């Protein structure tokens, strides 16, 4: 199967972010996480193709993870990777 442009970089960045997040001891409030995720979605999901891919990934997080905090942190990590790739000119 052929990878989409930037797909490898996306998962590499996501993995690095998750590793860094695990090493930090900051535990944001769940309301703050929801608010941050909503704000980032409104700001960075302006491309319909990226939005559709992100929604599929968010559904996967919801299926694979049981803790709401883990789901929100994963969604925020994906949004941070999207932001980076947009700034880097990947799409």
C-alpha positions as CSV (number, residue, x, y, z in Angstrom):
1,X,0.0,0.0,0.0
2,X,1.3,3.4,-0.9
3,X,1.7,6.0,1.8
4,X,0.2,9.4,1.6
5,X,2.7,12.4,1.4
6,X,3.9,13.2,4.9
7,X,2.4,10.1,6.5
8,X,5.7,8.7,7.7
9,X,6.7,12.1,9.1
10,X,3.3,12.4,10.8
11,X,3.7,9.2,12.8
12,X,7.3,9.9,13.6
13,X,6.3,13.3,15.1
14,X,3.4,11.8,16.9
15,X,5.6,9.1,18.4
16,X,8.2,11.7,19.6
17,X,5.4,13.8,21.1
18,X,4.0,10.9,23.0
19,X,7.4,9.9,24.4
20,X,8.0,13.5,25.5
21,X,4.5,13.7,27.1
22,X,5.1,10.5,29.0
23,X,8.3,12.0,30.5
24,X,6.5,15.1,31.8
25,X,4.6,15.1,35.1
26,X,2.1,17.8,34.2
27,X,-1.5,16.5,34.3
28,X,-3.9,19.0,32.8
29,X,-7.6,19.1,33.9
30,X,-10.0,17.2,31.6
31,X,-12.0,20.4,30.9
32,X,-8.8,22.2,29.9
33,X,-7.9,19.3,27.6
34,X,-11.4,19.3,25.9
35,X,-11.2,23.1,25.5
36,X,-7.7,22.9,24.0
37,X,-8.7,20.1,21.6
38,X,-11.8,22.0,20.4
39,X,-9.8,25.1,19.9
40,X,-7.0,23.3,17.9
41,X,-9.6,21.5,15.8
42,X,-11.2,24.8,14.8
43,X,-7.9,26.3,14.0
44,X,-6.0,23.5,12.2
45,X,-8.7,21.4,10.4
46,X,-9.3,23.8,7.6
47,X,-8.4,21.3,4.8
48,X,-11.3,18.9,4.2
49,X,-9.0,15.9,3.4
50,X,-6.9,16.5,6.5
51,X,-10.1,16.9,8.6
52,X,-11.5,13.6,7.3
53,X,-8.2,11.8,8.1
54,X,-8.1,13.3,11.5
55,X,-11.7,12.3,12.3
56,X,-10.9,8.7,11.3
57,X,-7.8,8.8,13.6
58,X,-9.9,10.4,16.4
59,X,-12.4,7.6,16.0
60,X,-9.5,5.1,16.2
61,X,-8.3,6.7,19.5
62,X,-11.8,6.4,20.9
63,X,-12.0,2.7,20.0
64,X,-8.5,1.8,21.1
65,X,-8.3,3.9,24.3
66,X,-10.6,3.7,27.3
67,X,-9.6,6.8,29.3
68,X,-10.9,10.1,28.1
69,X,-7.7,11.8,29.1
70,X,-5.7,9.5,26.9
71,X,-8.1,10.0,24.0
72,X,-7.9,13.8,24.3
73,X,-4.1,13.8,24.7
74,X,-3.8,11.6,21.6
75,X,-6.1,13.9,19.6
76,X,-4.1,16.9,20.7
77,X,-0.9,15.2,19.7
78,X,-2.3,14.5,16.3
79,X,-3.4,18.1,15.9
80,X,0.1,19.3,16.9
81,X,1.6,17.1,14.2
82,X,-0.9,18.5,11.7
83,X,0.1,22.0,12.7
84,X,3.8,21.2,12.3
85,X,3.2,19.6,8.9
86,X,1.2,22.6,7.7
87,X,3.9,25.0,8.9
88,X,6.5,22.8,7.2
89,X,4.7,23.0,3.9
90,X,3.9,19.2,3.8
91,X,0.4,20.1,2.5
